[in-house]
Amino acid sequence: MSILDKLLGRKADRVSLEGEVIAIRWNPKLPDYGLYVAKKKNVILNEGIGRVSGLLNGEVSGYYDYIAIGTSDATASASDTSLHSEIDRGLATTSQETTSITNDTAKWVKTFSFTATYTINEVGICRGTSDDFLTRANLSVTVNDGDNLTIIYKVKVQSA
């Protein structure tokens, strides 16, 4: 913002991305199995901010359509470019929903099925099979053989 803008009382237009991830562990063969739900804030990665900027004006193509999960407990940082210890990723069902204004929130949903025990400590939204990530979040969900883990990821676009 310029000095003239400040003197005239003009405010800068700002847009922010704010995301959260919801993880739901369930087992279809064990109806009394404890349903586990975790809700965490995420980190929008620097690489993701650059791609979003390029999507706005057509300088880049391709959108974020996959959710990836991993086992590293390293703290999410904006400078990350991928998960630290990815074990799986898959094509998510995508949609938009209204949080504050019409279609202001992008949503991804993916269910993973397990045949072994893991502690899922990281999750992110990525573009296909590339190491091009928009977000990364830390969580801690232990899954066992026969368990399913549904990841619901939301990113809200808003004026800041």
Buried (B, 14 or more C-beta within 10 A) or exposed (E): EEEEEEEEEEEEEEEEBBBBBBBBBBBEEEEEBEEBEBEBEBBBBEBBEEBBEEBEEEEBEEEBBBBBBBBBEBEBEEEBEBBBEBBBBBEBEBEEEEBEEEEBBBBBBBBBBBEEEBEBBBBBBBBEEEEBBBBBBBBEBEBBEEBBBBBBBBBBBBEE
